[in-house]
């Protein structure tokens, strides 16, 4: 025979267990810092510390590890990682080589255009020059 008090205690334990089981693995840096702050706000030996750990599904070893991470500043720089490959660092020399190759290609295209214009000018001058000499020969 169970009393109402025992049933209430039993159902709250089941609720806590289910919440912990539904918890995904791992915590973000913000969550770790929040848990640490709450944990450290309670005095040493306070039963609320254990209740907090049970509620979030953590152990005292997590607290120790998170304290060390916080001390060396690792938690401040942690951020959720984006999926996919990490971008490769850009090399300034490769960027400069690519820029210079684009410039060389642009200048070569301008050179070809200028050479074509010069060839046309030579032909026009030759035609006009020959036409001019031929007409002066006819009038003489």
Order of alpha helices (4+ residues) and beta strands (2+ residues): alpha-alpha-alpha-alpha-alpha-alpha
